[in-house]
Amino acid sequence: MKISDETTAKAAIDVWQSKDRKEQLRNILMEIESLELNKMYYENRENKKGIIRSEEAIVVLIQRKEEVESGL
């Protein structure tokens, strides 16, 4: 699932919740990395809306990452 903003991040989390916690963590980490790369791209292009979308999605994923890690 391609995550581009907070809404799609929440939708992905809902899909992943049926999976094993280690798989959830793996998916979350991969998406955070992808979003960080997107954010750098937007920073280079001075696209403030893109930067904000990426940051908001990253925050949602980091929160879920912490929840998953506390359950391991």
HUFEN-V681947 format. One record per pair of residues at least 4 apart in sequence whose ideal C-beta (glycine too) atoms are under 6 Angstrom apart, sorted by the first residue. I is the first residue (numbers start at 1). J is the second residue. If there is no record, write none. Layout:
BEGIN
I:J
I:J
END
This chain:
BEGIN
1:12
3:8
3:9
3:12
3:31
3:57
4:8
5:53
5:57
6:56
6:57
6:60
9:57
9:60
9:61
13:64
16:24
16:27
19:23
19:24
21:68
21:71
21:72
24:68
25:68
28:61
28:64
28:65
31:61
32:58
32:61
35:54
35:57
35:58
38:54
39:51
39:54
42:47
42:50
42:51
43:51
END
